[in-house]
């Protein structure tokens, strides 16, 4: 995340950069600390819904899963 950038804005930017798709909606799901008491490292979980292709993906290795971490591809709009 860039300093001062919201988690939703970061997620949207990264999905577009990595996959060439833009989710129509993005929502913050949860913030959690995976190592409470050991490290101050908040993790933001964000979900995107109904993506449309807006460009070329940058990293072909992440093509199957647009965010690079999803268990399934984001749905796309039907023409």
Protein Blocks (a to p, Z undefined) as FASTA:
>chain_A
ZZhiafklmmmmmmmmmnopacfbdcdfbdcdfbghkaccdddddddehiadfbdcfblm
lmmmmnopacbdcddddZZ
